[in-house]
């Protein structure tokens, strides 16, 4: 089962930057920021956000339904 991507390139870059900021805050402010850093890294790496799925948001410009049809 393939997970359809719903995080676009710009959104992905913002998530990576937030992950770095959260990692810095982990060492300077509170270790709780580590949770946010991990979430941001995973959602950026896999280009999938569960909250986006629930809210029906898709910032990815590639239509994967057409790509799946071509593979079959």
Backbone as XML, in Angstrom:
<?xml version="1.0"?>
<chain id="A" units="angstrom">
  <residue number="1" name="UNK">
    <atom name="N" x="0.836" y="-1.182" z="0.000"/>
    <atom name="CA" x="0.000" y="0.000" z="0.000"/>
    <atom name="C" x="0.882" y="1.246" z="0.000"/>
  </residue>
  <residue number="2" name="UNK">
    <atom name="N" x="0.685" y="2.096" z="-0.984"/>
    <atom name="CA" x="1.438" y="3.334" z="-1.078"/>
    <atom name="C" x="0.678" y="4.458" z="-0.391"/>
  </residue>
  <residue number="3" name="UNK">
    <atom name="N" x="1.426" y="5.287" z="0.305"/>
    <atom name="CA" x="0.841" y="6.467" z="0.929"/>
    <atom name="C" x="0.996" y="7.620" z="-0.047"/>
  </residue>
  <residue number="4" name="UNK">
    <atom name="N" x="-0.077" y="8.292" z="-0.349"/>
    <atom name="CA" x="-0.037" y="9.422" z="-1.283"/>
    <atom name="C" x="0.574" y="10.633" z="-0.575"/>
  </residue>
  <residue number="5" name="UNK">
    <atom name="N" x="1.485" y="11.270" z="-1.259"/>
    <atom name="CA" x="2.146" y="12.441" z="-0.698"/>
    <atom name="C" x="1.190" y="13.624" z="-0.684"/>
  </residue>
  <residue number="6" name="UNK">
    <atom name="N" x="1.230" y="14.392" z="0.406"/>
    <atom name="CA" x="0.392" y="15.581" z="0.492"/>
    <atom name="C" x="1.171" y="16.807" z="0.985"/>
  </residue>
  <residue number="7" name="UNK">
    <atom name="N" x="2.494" y="16.707" z="0.989"/>
    <atom name="CA" x="3.354" y="17.815" z="1.407"/>
    <atom name="C" x="4.213" y="18.212" z="0.215"/>
  </residue>
  <residue number="8" name="UNK">
    <atom name="N" x="4.090" y="19.456" z="-0.214"/>
    <atom name="CA" x="4.836" y="19.957" z="-1.363"/>
    <atom name="C" x="6.265" y="20.330" z="-1.010"/>
  </residue>
  <residue number="9" name="UNK">
    <atom name="N" x="7.026" y="20.729" z="-2.024"/>
    <atom name="CA" x="8.448" y="21.018" z="-1.865"/>
    <atom name="C" x="8.709" y="22.200" z="-0.928"/>
  </residue>
  <residue number="10" name="UNK">
    <atom name="N" x="7.984" y="23.292" z="-1.096"/>
    <atom name="CA" x="8.184" y="24.461" z="-0.230"/>
    <atom name="C" x="7.788" y="24.123" z="1.206"/>
  </residue>
  <residue number="11" name="UNK">
    <atom name="N" x="6.679" y="23.432" z="1.363"/>
    <atom name="CA" x="6.221" y="22.992" z="2.677"/>
    <atom name="C" x="7.267" y="22.069" z="3.314"/>
  </residue>
  <residue number="12" name="UNK">
    <atom name="N" x="7.859" y="21.216" z="2.504"/>
    <atom name="CA" x="8.881" y="20.293" z="2.980"/>
    <atom name="C" x="10.117" y="21.055" z="3.482"/>
  </residue>
  <residue number="13" name="UNK">
    <atom name="N" x="10.555" y="22.052" z="2.744"/>
    <atom name="CA" x="11.707" y="22.851" z="3.163"/>
    <atom name="C" x="11.425" y="23.605" z="4.469"/>
  </residue>
  <residue number="14" name="UNK">
    <atom name="N" x="10.223" y="24.136" z="4.602"/>
    <atom name="CA" x="9.843" y="24.833" z="5.835"/>
    <atom name="C" x="9.870" y="23.866" z="7.016"/>
  </residue>
  <residue number="15" name="UNK">
    <atom name="N" x="9.396" y="22.647" z="6.797"/>
    <atom name="CA" x="9.402" y="21.640" z="7.865"/>
    <atom name="C" x="10.826" y="21.272" z="8.272"/>
  </residue>
  <residue number="16" name="UNK">
    <atom name="N" x="11.743" y="21.148" z="7.298"/>
    <atom name="CA" x="13.139" y="20.872" z="7.636"/>
    <atom name="C" x="13.744" y="22.020" z="8.437"/>
  </residue>
  <residue number="17" name="UNK">
    <atom name="N" x="13.451" y="23.259" z="8.044"/>
    <atom name="CA" x="13.969" y="24.414" z="8.784"/>
    <atom name="C" x="13.410" y="24.459" z="10.205"/>
  </residue>
  <residue number="18" name="UNK">
    <atom name="N" x="12.118" y="24.166" z="10.342"/>
    <atom name="CA" x="11.519" y="24.124" z="11.683"/>
    <atom name="C" x="12.137" y="23.020" z="12.527"/>
  </residue>
  <residue number="19" name="UNK">
    <atom name="N" x="12.468" y="21.904" z="11.908"/>
    <atom name="CA" x="13.108" y="20.807" z="12.638"/>
    <atom name="C" x="14.459" y="21.243" z="13.197"/>
  </residue>
  <residue number="20" name="UNK">
    <atom name="N" x="15.214" y="21.992" z="12.411"/>
    <atom name="CA" x="16.508" y="22.487" z="12.878"/>
    <atom name="C" x="16.311" y="23.477" z="14.022"/>
  </residue>
  <residue number="21" name="UNK">
    <atom name="N" x="15.350" y="24.368" z="13.876"/>
    <atom name="CA" x="15.057" y="25.336" z="14.939"/>
    <atom name="C" x="14.638" y="24.606" z="16.211"/>
  </residue>
  <residue number="22" name="UNK">
    <atom name="N" x="13.787" y="23.609" z="16.079"/>
    <atom name="CA" x="13.338" y="22.843" z="17.248"/>
    <atom name="C" x="14.496" y="22.082" z="17.889"/>
  </residue>
  <residue number="23" name="UNK">
    <atom name="N" x="15.430" y="21.588" z="17.084"/>
    <atom name="CA" x="16.594" y="20.905" z="17.664"/>
    <atom name="C" x="17.455" y="21.867" z="18.475"/>
  </residue>
  <residue number="24" name="UNK">
    <atom name="N" x="17.637" y="23.080" z="17.971"/>
    <atom name="CA" x="18.394" y="24.084" z="18.721"/>
    <atom name="C" x="17.670" y="24.406" z="20.019"/>
  </residue>
  <residue number="25" name="UNK">
    <atom name="N" x="16.346" y="24.565" z="19.932"/>
    <atom name="CA" x="15.568" y="24.852" z="21.136"/>
    <atom name="C" x="15.581" y="23.684" z="22.123"/>
  </residue>
  <residue number="26" name="UNK">
    <atom name="N" x="15.754" y="22.480" z="21.623"/>
    <atom name="CA" x="15.845" y="21.314" z="22.504"/>
    <atom name="C" x="17.029" y="21.457" z="23.452"/>
  </residue>
  <residue number="27" name="UNK">
    <atom name="N" x="18.156" y="21.931" z="22.920"/>
    <atom name="CA" x="19.358" y="22.049" z="23.734"/>
    <atom name="C" x="19.434" y="23.347" z="24.523"/>
  </residue>
  <residue number="28" name="UNK">
    <atom name="N" x="18.669" y="24.351" z="24.109"/>
    <atom name="CA" x="18.756" y="25.642" z="24.798"/>
    <atom name="C" x="17.582" y="25.923" z="25.726"/>
  </residue>
  <residue number="29" name="UNK">
    <atom name="N" x="16.384" y="25.467" z="25.359"/>
    <atom name="CA" x="15.202" y="25.827" z="26.149"/>
    <atom name="C" x="14.618" y="24.629" z="26.899"/>
  </residue>
  <residue number="30" name="UNK">
    <atom name="N" x="14.132" y="23.653" z="26.163"/>
    <atom name="CA" x="13.456" y="22.520" z="26.793"/>
    <atom name="C" x="13.569" y="21.288" z="25.908"/>
  </residue>
  <residue number="31" name="UNK">
    <atom name="N" x="13.699" y="20.148" z="26.526"/>
    <atom name="CA" x="13.808" y="18.909" z="25.763"/>
    <atom name="C" x="12.505" y="18.529" z="25.069"/>
  </residue>
  <residue number="32" name="UNK">
    <atom name="N" x="11.399" y="19.176" z="25.409"/>
    <atom name="CA" x="10.110" y="18.889" z="24.774"/>
    <atom name="C" x="10.093" y="19.290" z="23.296"/>
  </residue>
  <residue number="33" name="UNK">
    <atom name="N" x="10.947" y="20.203" z="22.909"/>
    <atom name="CA" x="11.011" y="20.604" z="21.505"/>
    <atom name="C" x="11.512" y="19.463" z="20.611"/>
  </residue>
  <residue number="34" name="UNK">
    <atom name="N" x="12.151" y="18.461" z="21.220"/>
    <atom name="CA" x="12.641" y="17.315" z="20.454"/>
    <atom name="C" x="11.488" y="16.573" z="19.775"/>
  </residue>
  <residue number="35" name="UNK">
    <atom name="N" x="10.337" y="16.519" z="20.434"/>
    <atom name="CA" x="9.161" y="15.859" z="19.845"/>
    <atom name="C" x="8.750" y="16.578" z="18.560"/>
  </residue>
  <residue number="36" name="UNK">
    <atom name="N" x="8.703" y="17.894" z="18.602"/>
    <atom name="CA" x="8.372" y="18.673" z="17.419"/>
    <atom name="C" x="9.395" y="18.502" z="16.315"/>
  </residue>
  <residue number="37" name="UNK">
    <atom name="N" x="10.670" y="18.410" z="16.691"/>
    <atom name="CA" x="11.723" y="18.224" z="15.696"/>
    <atom name="C" x="11.564" y="16.884" z="14.992"/>
  </residue>
  <residue number="38" name="UNK">
    <atom name="N" x="11.260" y="15.842" z="15.741"/>
    <atom name="CA" x="11.088" y="14.513" z="15.155"/>
    <atom name="C" x="9.877" y="14.495" z="14.221"/>
  </residue>
  <residue number="39" name="UNK">
    <atom name="N" x="8.787" y="15.091" z="14.656"/>
    <atom name="CA" x="7.575" y="15.134" z="13.823"/>
    <atom name="C" x="7.845" y="15.886" z="12.522"/>
  </residue>
  <residue number="40" name="UNK">
    <atom name="N" x="8.502" y="17.029" z="12.623"/>
    <atom name="CA" x="8.806" y="17.817" z="11.425"/>
    <atom name="C" x="9.728" y="17.057" z="10.469"/>
  </residue>
  <residue number="41" name="UNK">
    <atom name="N" x="10.723" y="16.364" z="11.011"/>
    <atom name="CA" x="11.644" y="15.599" z="10.163"/>
    <atom name="C" x="10.925" y="14.471" z="9.436"/>
  </residue>
  <residue number="42" name="UNK">
    <atom name="N" x="10.090" y="13.721" z="10.151"/>
    <atom name="CA" x="9.383" y="12.610" z="9.529"/>
    <atom name="C" x="8.388" y="13.075" z="8.478"/>
  </residue>
  <residue number="43" name="UNK">
    <atom name="N" x="7.636" y="14.126" z="8.781"/>
    <atom name="CA" x="6.658" y="14.597" z="7.799"/>
    <atom name="C" x="7.341" y="15.187" z="6.575"/>
  </residue>
  <residue number="44" name="UNK">
    <atom name="N" x="8.497" y="15.818" z="6.761"/>
    <atom name="CA" x="9.239" y="16.357" z="5.618"/>
    <atom name="C" x="9.863" y="15.232" z="4.801"/>
  </residue>
  <residue number="45" name="UNK">
    <atom name="N" x="10.449" y="14.255" z="5.471"/>
    <atom name="CA" x="11.137" y="13.169" z="4.761"/>
    <atom name="C" x="10.160" y="12.311" z="3.942"/>
  </residue>
  <residue number="46" name="UNK">
    <atom name="N" x="9.027" y="11.965" z="4.546"/>
    <atom name="CA" x="8.065" y="11.107" z="3.860"/>
    <atom name="C" x="7.052" y="11.887" z="3.021"/>
  </residue>
  <residue number="47" name="UNK">
    <atom name="N" x="7.095" y="13.214" z="3.076"/>
    <atom name="CA" x="6.181" y="14.091" z="2.327"/>
    <atom name="C" x="4.723" y="13.747" z="2.599"/>
  </residue>
  <residue number="48" name="UNK">
    <atom name="N" x="4.442" y="13.373" z="3.824"/>
    <atom name="CA" x="3.079" y="13.030" z="4.208"/>
    <atom name="C" x="2.802" y="13.580" z="5.597"/>
  </residue>
  <residue number="49" name="UNK">
    <atom name="N" x="1.653" y="14.247" z="5.737"/>
    <atom name="CA" x="1.221" y="14.793" z="7.016"/>
    <atom name="C" x="-0.171" y="14.255" z="7.318"/>
  </residue>
  <residue number="50" name="UNK">
    <atom name="N" x="-0.290" y="13.552" z="8.429"/>
    <atom name="CA" x="-1.575" y="12.988" z="8.822"/>
    <atom name="C" x="-2.628" y="14.051" z="9.100"/>
  </residue>
  <residue number="51" name="UNK">
    <atom name="N" x="-2.215" y="15.172" z="9.666"/>
    <atom name="CA" x="-3.157" y="16.259" z="9.926"/>
    <atom name="C" x="-3.670" y="16.851" z="8.622"/>
  </residue>
  <residue number="52" name="UNK">
    <atom name="N" x="-2.797" y="16.983" z="7.631"/>
    <atom name="CA" x="-3.224" y="17.446" z="6.313"/>
    <atom name="C" x="-4.261" y="16.487" z="5.727"/>
  </residue>
  <residue number="53" name="UNK">
    <atom name="N" x="-4.041" y="15.201" z="5.911"/>
    <atom name="CA" x="-4.973" y="14.188" z="5.395"/>
    <atom name="C" x="-6.349" y="14.366" z="6.039"/>
  </residue>
  <residue number="54" name="UNK">
    <atom name="N" x="-6.378" y="14.565" z="7.347"/>
    <atom name="CA" x="-7.651" y="14.755" z="8.056"/>
    <atom name="C" x="-8.374" y="16.020" z="7.618"/>
  </residue>
  <residue number="55" name="UNK">
    <atom name="N" x="-7.612" y="17.070" z="7.337"/>
    <atom name="CA" x="-8.206" y="18.354" z="6.965"/>
    <atom name="C" x="-8.419" y="18.498" z="5.460"/>
  </residue>
  <residue number="56" name="UNK">
    <atom name="N" x="-7.948" y="17.516" z="4.687"/>
    <atom name="CA" x="-8.125" y="17.562" z="3.234"/>
    <atom name="C" x="-7.200" y="18.548" z="2.544"/>
  </residue>
  <residue number="57" name="UNK">
    <atom name="N" x="-6.053" y="18.835" z="3.143"/>
    <atom name="CA" x="-5.095" y="19.774" z="2.573"/>
    <atom name="C" x="-4.057" y="18.990" z="1.779"/>
  </residue>
  <residue number="58" name="UNK">
    <atom name="N" x="-3.673" y="19.538" z="0.623"/>
    <atom name="CA" x="-2.641" y="18.919" z="-0.194"/>
    <atom name="C" x="-1.809" y="20.028" z="-0.833"/>
  </residue>
  <residue number="59" name="UNK">
    <atom name="N" x="-0.544" y="20.162" z="-0.423"/>
    <atom name="CA" x="0.328" y="21.176" z="-0.997"/>
    <atom name="C" x="1.246" y="20.592" z="-2.064"/>
  </residue>
  <residue number="60" name="UNK">
    <atom name="N" x="1.140" y="19.298" z="-2.317"/>
    <atom name="CA" x="1.948" y="18.633" z="-3.335"/>
    <atom name="C" x="1.291" y="18.837" z="-4.701"/>
  </residue>
  <residue number="61" name="UNK">
    <atom name="N" x="2.048" y="19.331" z="-5.666"/>
    <atom name="CA" x="1.488" y="19.660" z="-6.969"/>
    <atom name="C" x="1.404" y="18.461" z="-7.905"/>
  </residue>
  <residue number="62" name="UNK">
    <atom name="N" x="2.047" y="17.343" z="-7.571"/>
    <atom name="CA" x="2.032" y="16.162" z="-8.431"/>
    <atom name="C" x="0.756" y="15.374" z="-8.167"/>
  </residue>
  <residue number="63" name="UNK">
    <atom name="N" x="0.055" y="15.013" z="-9.235"/>
    <atom name="CA" x="-1.164" y="14.215" z="-9.123"/>
    <atom name="C" x="-0.778" y="12.737" z="-9.187"/>
  </residue>
  <residue number="64" name="UNK">
    <atom name="N" x="-0.711" y="12.084" z="-8.025"/>
    <atom name="CA" x="-0.258" y="10.701" z="-7.963"/>
    <atom name="C" x="-1.302" y="9.710" z="-8.451"/>
  </residue>
  <residue number="65" name="UNK">
    <atom name="N" x="-2.532" y="10.125" z="-8.604"/>
    <atom name="CA" x="-3.537" y="9.201" z="-9.133"/>
    <atom name="C" x="-3.230" y="8.872" z="-10.598"/>
  </residue>
  <residue number="66" name="UNK">
    <atom name="N" x="-2.719" y="9.847" z="-11.344"/>
    <atom name="CA" x="-2.343" y="9.605" z="-12.728"/>
    <atom name="C" x="-1.058" y="8.788" z="-12.822"/>
  </residue>
  <residue number="67" name="UNK">
    <atom name="N" x="-0.137" y="8.994" z="-11.897"/>
    <atom name="CA" x="1.098" y="8.235" z="-11.899"/>
    <atom name="C" x="0.823" y="6.770" z="-11.595"/>
  </residue>
  <residue number="68" name="UNK">
    <atom name="N" x="-0.093" y="6.485" z="-10.658"/>
    <atom name="CA" x="-0.455" y="5.104" z="-10.314"/>
    <atom name="C" x="-1.096" y="4.394" z="-11.487"/>
  </residue>
  <residue number="69" name="UNK">
    <atom name="N" x="-1.901" y="5.086" z="-12.271"/>
    <atom name="CA" x="-2.561" y="4.475" z="-13.422"/>
    <atom name="C" x="-1.543" y="4.088" z="-14.478"/>
  </residue>
  <residue number="70" name="UNK">
    <atom name="N" x="-0.490" y="4.880" z="-14.634"/>
    <atom name="CA" x="0.533" y="4.581" z="-15.632"/>
    <atom name="C" x="1.357" y="3.346" z="-15.266"/>
  </residue>
  <residue number="71" name="UNK">
    <atom name="N" x="1.526" y="3.079" z="-13.956"/>
    <atom name="CA" x="2.318" y="1.951" z="-13.513"/>
    <atom name="C" x="1.593" y="0.623" z="-13.718"/>
  </residue>
  <residue number="72" name="UNK">
    <atom name="N" x="0.286" y="0.633" z="-13.720"/>
    <atom name="CA" x="-0.482" y="-0.607" z="-13.802"/>
    <atom name="C" x="-0.554" y="-1.151" z="-15.182"/>
  </residue>
</chain>
